[in-house]
């Protein structure tokens, strides 16, 4: 007894069939990785972790210079049992930045654990300008030929060639 199995792949589109008949290669189908999973994201902070303001501040006191951590600015729920506390940054040069401490806890536990802490820019923070590759920053008038460069060195009184080594002398 033979069992006939039908392919589950969809039939090629008319454009693909026409392209294949012209001798062009057909595009490869991308493999499917299954159904995309929804990321669980809570907008509410964990109620136990949200109360751990002093614990978060103690964690910052271990890395931050004395007096650089200000008042608490807010709490943000990241995931289930994962909450971030934000504190004012009083460091000079970090206007608009906040210290952050991300806390987590195990299921059915009320004991917090520090996952991550550091500085993050808040709205209106002073940031460095976007990096631009040197090829894009170089202006046409900045480019100079080697002859022009050598002439500029001669005009300034510098030597244009490398000094020759004395072959017969030992150092």
Secondary structure, 3 states (H helix, E strand, C coil): CCCCCCCCCCCCCHHHHHHHHCCCCCCCCCCCCCCCCCCCCCCCCCHHHHCCHHHHHHHHHHHCCCCCEEEEEEEEEEECCEEEEEEEECCCCCCCEEEEEEEECCCCCCCCEEEEEEEEECCCCCCCCCCCCHHHHCCHHHCCCHHHHHHHHHHHCCCCCCCCCCCCCCC
